[in-house]
Amino acid sequence: MYEKISIYGVGYNNVTMEEAAALTDEFLGESKNHMVVTPNAEIGYMAAKDKELSDILNASDMVIADGIGVVYASKIYGTPVKQKVAGVELGEKVLENASKSGKGVFFLGAKPGVGDLAAEKLLEKYPGINFSGIRDGYFKDDDEVIEAINASGAEILFVCLGAPKQEKWMAKNRDKINVRLMLGLGGALDSYAGTVKRAPKIFIKLGLEWFYRLIKEPKRAGRMMALPKYMFAVMRDSRKKKKMARKKAK
């Protein structure tokens, strides 16, 4: 297992995209259920105010740095992560590998029809994917959904309910769900379906994916305020930790 780096109270596995994908393959080779979470700066800031969420993230089998804000924060602490690992991209790596192995995939989340459209488009790209089941995120009975997941025989479950709902749902139900790998992937199904467009590569490369989304969805401005709040909180926390370290060194 790769080392974990603590960034504002959340321990992130210090992995590249390829290393994260390789870990998911290892998880699929084991008999127990594994939980992968993908917190960005917004979720990291949320976790600082929500102990339940913080505990869930830190107890997960793999925690990836999904967002440039987390990458910058790791540098402020002086313990830089290797790279940003976008959850939507890791999810696609998992699907690509599943298309070769034949392992069953279950999609849970998004609006009605989005999961089906995502599956249709992904099958064009990776014809070998075995979709065991698809359910939208507008369900009220957890037990009925869990029964459907277990009956499907899927080994991989994409939970796309948005944070922190998806993380809390996975943690609450993981002992009842008979899959090998669960990933909390927020809006990934919308991205795969094409109902929400990802930023052009140049924006992603420059770390400005958040800015592109803000231009396209101005109503997200309130949520986007979590990023500067997170960065200011990280700077304060980093200064505090460095001051304490200097005192101990004396």
Beta strands, then each sheet from edge to edge (+ up, - down):
strand 1: 4-7
strand 2: 10-13
strand 3: 34-37
strand 4: 62-63
strand 5: 104-109
strand 6: 130-135
strand 7: 156-160
strand 8: 181-184
sheet 1: 1+ 2-
sheet 2: 4+ 3+ 8+ 7+ 5+ 6+
end
